Amino acid sequence: MPHADHEFIDNIRAASRQMVRELGFMQNTLAATEYPPSAVHAILEIGARKSMSAAQLAEFLGLEKSSVSRMARKLVEAGELQERPSDQDGRIKWLELTPRGRRTLTAIQAFGRKQVAGALAQLSGEQRHLVAEGLSAYSQALYGHRSGEAIVAAGPVRVVEGYQPGVIGRMVQMHAVFYARSEGFGSFFESKVAAGLAEFMPRLEHECNGLWIAMQGERMVGSVAIDGEDLSEGRAHLRWFIVDDGVRGGGVGKRLLEAALRFCDARGFTSVQLWTFRGLDAARRLYEANGFRLVEEWSGSQWGKEVVEQRFER
């Protein structure tokens, strides 16, 4: 950037330093725990992904493998983590949260949400959206600078209805990448998503079916569909609801879900149902805020790996 932008850059740096101080990262411990920031981040990321190897955790946190190994050992000794040998490679050990670790994770999340909610309460609705979108874009740009990956310039997200060119491939990609990371799913899951979308798309011309896409510039960053035909008459099936990492937390999912539910209400469906997996807490909070309730859960392996499936109904 030109030298004339030094003041602009220094203002961002000053705001970043203030955020570090206000969020408590200068302290020896973080989020009302007895652990340093790196350990708190480790608990959060392992909890989000169910399990991670020490090497994966080191790469994700941007820390030396030796430092992460020492930290993980201390968390194992403290009863927060446990190690599980890999089924494919005995040299790899997966790090998972223990019951105590899950309680710690819940406490960390509650502390963090209270911090953020308290700050957002002082802002207008428009300011909140600006903060969410701006922080998401800035964090992605920082990652791109460190990793060398090209980051598409962020812009306003618009929600459009109906088929868009390339939508099937992009929806499959987003699902495959997200669920490989969060649930460990592989090609079996990806192929089932692709087959389901290929079957559904020709039926979009029927008035009981709908599709909404979140677009940022020319890039698709979210989707949701309503299938009014694959359940019994009068019931809608909410399907393929997903938001890209780069815009998650900025209200895009809320806008997509609201568009789909307005469609369901206008069509007079008596209920709307969706199927998901246990542990996707952010999505569950959004569902429940929009009137969905958990009505059933069970263990199943229809997606290629044993998971706890859940059915929500509105």
Buried (B, 14 or more C-beta within 10 A) or exposed (E): EEEEEEEEEEEEEEEEEEEEEEBBEEEEEBBEBEBBBBBBBBBBBBBBBBBBBBEBBBBBBEBEEEEBBEBBEBBBEBEBBBBEEEEEEEEBBBBBBBEEBBEBBEBBBEBBEEBEEEBBEEEEEEEBBEBBBEEBBBEBEEBEEEEEEEBBEBEEBEBEEEBBEEBBEBBBBBBBBBBBBBBBBBEEBBEBBBEBBEEBBEEBEEEBBBBBBBBBEEBBBBBBBBBBEBBEEEBBBBBBBBBBBBBBBBBBBEBBBBBBBEBBEEBEBEEBBBEBBEBBEEBBEBBEEBEBEBEEBEEEEEBBBEBEBBBBBB
